[in-house]
Every structure is written in C-alpha cells, then in structure tokens.
Amino acid sequence: MSNPINIPLLDLSYLYELAGDDDHYIEEVIQLFIGSVPAKMIELDHNISYTEDFMLIRELAHFLKSSAAIIKIRDMHDNLSRIETLAKAATGRDEMLQLLKKLKANFSQAMPLILAEEKRVQKKLR
C-alpha cells in the first residue's frame, strides 16, 4: 500500500481537472459526494461488521469506489477495490475489517476538508 506521508489526505485535482472553470460543477459533485458517501460508508461498515452479505458489501464498495475516483481520499480507492475483490470471493472478513478501519479513519479526517472546500466554492459563486 502507498506511503501516507507522501500522499495528501485529500486530492481534488481530478475534480478540478474535470470541471475546468465550472465552479457550479465542482459544487454539485461535492454536494453529491456529501449527500451519498457518508451514508454508504455507514452501510458498508454495518455490513462488513455484522453481516456476511458479500454481494451487498461488493456493491457498496463498488459504488464508493467510483466516488473515490473523483474526490480522492488517501488509500480509499485501493482499500475499496480490495474489499470489493474479497467480497466477490466471499472471503477475507478479517482483512475487510482492517481495511474498513483505515477507510473510516481517513474518511473522518477528510470530511471536514471536503466541507470546507464546499464552503469555499459556494463563497466564490456568490
């Protein structure tokens, strides 16, 4: 896995590259992320921790992976890819729990930065 010291916690460069000069697009993507990803993370956490519904775990990891490709939180995409692979094989629950722990830690640290970016963009649009 990558070295967290060299990788920023949050990387919005791809979002800004996609958006060009369209701050409305940036705001919309960030709002979609905020509106869907935290709930899906809670759902993923619950299903990995308390169920063996590997199909649902795979679907949740896949959904979150697509969001993580645009708003990049350190190691989120890689960890979700691994969870998706393990769920597809219906195995590796202990490894999933370890990956989930890392995901949740980085996600909770990144959310305030994402919210601050949303406010910054909204201020710019006024």
ZIZIVEN-V422000 format. One record per residue. N is the residue number from 1. RES is the residue in one letter. OMEGA is omega in degrees with one decimal (NA if undefined). BURIAL is b if it has 24 or more other C-alpha atoms within 12 Angstrom, else e. D_FIRST is the distance of its C-alpha to the first C-alpha in Angstrom with 2 decimals. Layout:
n:N res:RES omega:OMEGA burial:BURIAL d_first:D_FIRST
n:N res:RES omega:OMEGA burial:BURIAL d_first:D_FIRST
//
This chain:
n:1 res:M omega:-175.0 burial:e d_first:0.00
n:2 res:S omega:-179.3 burial:e d_first:3.78
n:3 res:N omega:-175.9 burial:e d_first:6.68
n:4 res:P omega:-179.1 burial:e d_first:8.87
n:5 res:I omega:-176.9 burial:e d_first:11.90
n:6 res:N omega:-175.9 burial:e d_first:11.94
n:7 res:I omega:179.0 burial:e d_first:11.27
n:8 res:P omega:178.7 burial:e d_first:14.26
n:9 res:L omega:-178.2 burial:b d_first:14.35
n:10 res:L omega:179.1 burial:b d_first:16.56
n:11 res:D omega:179.9 burial:e d_first:17.08
n:12 res:L omega:-174.7 burial:b d_first:20.38
n:13 res:S omega:-179.6 burial:e d_first:20.95
n:14 res:Y omega:176.1 burial:e d_first:20.79
n:15 res:L omega:-179.5 burial:b d_first:23.21
n:16 res:Y omega:176.0 burial:e d_first:25.51
n:17 res:E omega:177.9 burial:e d_first:25.38
n:18 res:L omega:-172.8 burial:e d_first:26.44
n:19 res:A omega:-173.7 burial:e d_first:29.08
n:20 res:G omega:179.5 burial:e d_first:30.72
n:21 res:D omega:-174.5 burial:e d_first:33.39
n:22 res:D omega:-179.5 burial:e d_first:33.64
n:23 res:D omega:176.7 burial:b d_first:33.01
n:24 res:H omega:177.6 burial:e d_first:34.34
n:25 res:Y omega:179.5 burial:e d_first:31.56
n:26 res:I omega:179.3 burial:b d_first:28.92
n:27 res:E omega:-179.0 burial:b d_first:30.73
n:28 res:E omega:-179.7 burial:e d_first:30.98
n:29 res:V omega:179.2 burial:b d_first:27.29
n:30 res:I omega:179.4 burial:b d_first:26.37
n:31 res:Q omega:175.5 burial:b d_first:29.12
n:32 res:L omega:178.6 burial:e d_first:27.98
n:33 res:F omega:-178.7 burial:b d_first:24.47
n:34 res:I omega:-177.6 burial:b d_first:26.09
n:35 res:G omega:-175.9 burial:e d_first:28.57
n:36 res:S omega:-171.3 burial:e d_first:26.34
n:37 res:V omega:179.6 burial:b d_first:22.72
n:38 res:P omega:179.2 burial:b d_first:23.54
n:39 res:A omega:178.3 burial:e d_first:25.83
n:40 res:K omega:176.1 burial:b d_first:23.44
n:41 res:M omega:177.9 burial:b d_first:20.76
n:42 res:I omega:179.3 burial:b d_first:23.58
n:43 res:E omega:177.7 burial:b d_first:24.52
n:44 res:L omega:178.7 burial:b d_first:21.04
n:45 res:D omega:-179.1 burial:b d_first:20.93
n:46 res:H omega:-175.4 burial:e d_first:24.44
n:47 res:N omega:176.3 burial:b d_first:23.95
n:48 res:I omega:-175.1 burial:b d_first:20.89
n:49 res:S omega:-168.8 burial:e d_first:22.65
n:50 res:Y omega:-179.4 burial:e d_first:26.19
n:51 res:T omega:171.0 burial:e d_first:26.53
n:52 res:E omega:178.4 burial:b d_first:25.61
n:53 res:D omega:-174.3 burial:b d_first:26.17
n:54 res:F omega:178.7 burial:b d_first:23.32
n:55 res:M omega:178.7 burial:e d_first:24.91
n:56 res:L omega:177.4 burial:b d_first:24.92
n:57 res:I omega:178.5 burial:b d_first:21.35
n:58 res:R omega:-179.5 burial:b d_first:20.36
n:59 res:E omega:179.1 burial:b d_first:22.67
n:60 res:L omega:178.7 burial:b d_first:21.41
n:61 res:A omega:179.2 burial:b d_first:17.73
n:62 res:H omega:178.2 burial:b d_first:19.03
n:63 res:F omega:-177.7 burial:b d_first:21.25
n:64 res:L omega:179.4 burial:b d_first:18.70
n:65 res:K omega:179.6 burial:b d_first:16.28
n:66 res:S omega:175.7 burial:e d_first:19.19
n:67 res:S omega:-178.6 burial:b d_first:19.73
n:68 res:A omega:177.6 burial:b d_first:16.14
n:69 res:A omega:-178.4 burial:b d_first:16.61
n:70 res:I omega:174.5 burial:b d_first:19.51
n:71 res:I omega:-169.8 burial:b d_first:18.86
n:72 res:K omega:173.4 burial:b d_first:15.26
n:73 res:I omega:-173.6 burial:b d_first:13.86
n:74 res:R omega:174.7 burial:b d_first:10.54
n:75 res:D omega:-176.1 burial:b d_first:7.75
n:76 res:M omega:-178.0 burial:b d_first:10.93
n:77 res:H omega:-179.7 burial:b d_first:11.24
n:78 res:D omega:-179.5 burial:b d_first:8.01
n:79 res:N omega:177.8 burial:b d_first:8.93
n:80 res:L omega:177.1 burial:b d_first:12.47
n:81 res:S omega:-179.9 burial:b d_first:12.10
n:82 res:R omega:177.1 burial:b d_first:10.91
n:83 res:I omega:179.1 burial:b d_first:13.78
n:84 res:E omega:178.7 burial:b d_first:16.06
n:85 res:T omega:179.3 burial:b d_first:15.51
n:86 res:L omega:-179.8 burial:b d_first:16.18
n:87 res:A omega:178.1 burial:b d_first:19.12
n:88 res:K omega:178.2 burial:b d_first:20.52
n:89 res:A omega:-179.5 burial:e d_first:20.70
n:90 res:A omega:-177.5 burial:e d_first:22.11
n:91 res:T omega:170.5 burial:e d_first:20.08
n:92 res:G omega:-177.5 burial:e d_first:17.28
n:93 res:R omega:178.9 burial:b d_first:18.68
n:94 res:D omega:177.5 burial:e d_first:17.36
n:95 res:E omega:177.3 burial:e d_first:13.72
n:96 res:M omega:179.5 burial:b d_first:14.66
n:97 res:L omega:177.5 burial:b d_first:16.16
n:98 res:Q omega:177.9 burial:e d_first:13.16
n:99 res:L omega:179.0 burial:b d_first:11.10
n:100 res:L omega:179.0 burial:b d_first:14.37
n:101 res:K omega:178.3 burial:b d_first:14.71
n:102 res:K omega:178.7 burial:b d_first:11.61
n:103 res:L omega:-177.2 burial:b d_first:12.88
n:104 res:K omega:180.0 burial:b d_first:16.33
n:105 res:A omega:179.9 burial:e d_first:15.68
n:106 res:N omega:-179.2 burial:b d_first:14.16
n:107 res:F omega:-178.3 burial:b d_first:16.77
n:108 res:S omega:176.3 burial:b d_first:19.60
n:109 res:Q omega:-176.7 burial:e d_first:18.89
n:110 res:A omega:-175.8 burial:b d_first:18.72
n:111 res:M omega:177.5 burial:b d_first:21.87
n:112 res:P omega:178.0 burial:e d_first:24.34
n:113 res:L omega:178.7 burial:b d_first:23.03
n:114 res:I omega:177.6 burial:b d_first:23.45
n:115 res:L omega:177.3 burial:e d_first:26.89
n:116 res:A omega:178.0 burial:e d_first:27.85
n:117 res:E omega:177.0 burial:b d_first:27.01
n:118 res:E omega:179.5 burial:b d_first:29.15
n:119 res:K omega:-180.0 burial:e d_first:31.98
n:120 res:R omega:179.9 burial:e d_first:31.73
n:121 res:V omega:179.5 burial:b d_first:32.06
n:122 res:Q omega:177.7 burial:e d_first:34.86
n:123 res:K omega:179.5 burial:e d_first:36.69
n:124 res:K omega:-178.1 burial:e d_first:36.48
n:125 res:L omega:-179.3 burial:e d_first:38.00
n:126 res:R omega:NA burial:e d_first:40.97
//
